[in-house]
Amino acid sequence: MVSIAVFDPVLFVFFNKPRNRVKILYWERNGFCLWHKRLESERFKTSPDANDKAIILTVLELNWLLDGFDLWRNRTHQVLTLRYVA
């Protein structure tokens, strides 16, 4: 097991149980930064093994995952075209 401190130059990525929201936490110079993304009708694709405690990704792989690319099945999210805002 790899030991990582919260102040190391890494991103901590958390998904909610339904996998439609992601939060990314990281330390930047003098404070924590939190980035949040919510999908309206899709889910983020993560490792098919439910026993995985952590997934180590490259920056490119994380960008693919956030864009909807299924790293394990090679499929992307559908692109939504909004017609109006209520």
Sequence and secondary structure as in RCSB ss.txt:
>XXXX:A:sequence
MVSIAVFDPVLFVFFNKPRNRVKILYWERNGFCLWHKRLESERFKTSPDANDKAIILTVLELNWLLDGFDLWRNR
THQVLTLRYVA
>XXXX:A:secstr
     TTSS  EEEE TTSSEEEEEEEETTEEEEEEEE SS      S TT S     HHHHHHHHHT  TTT  
           
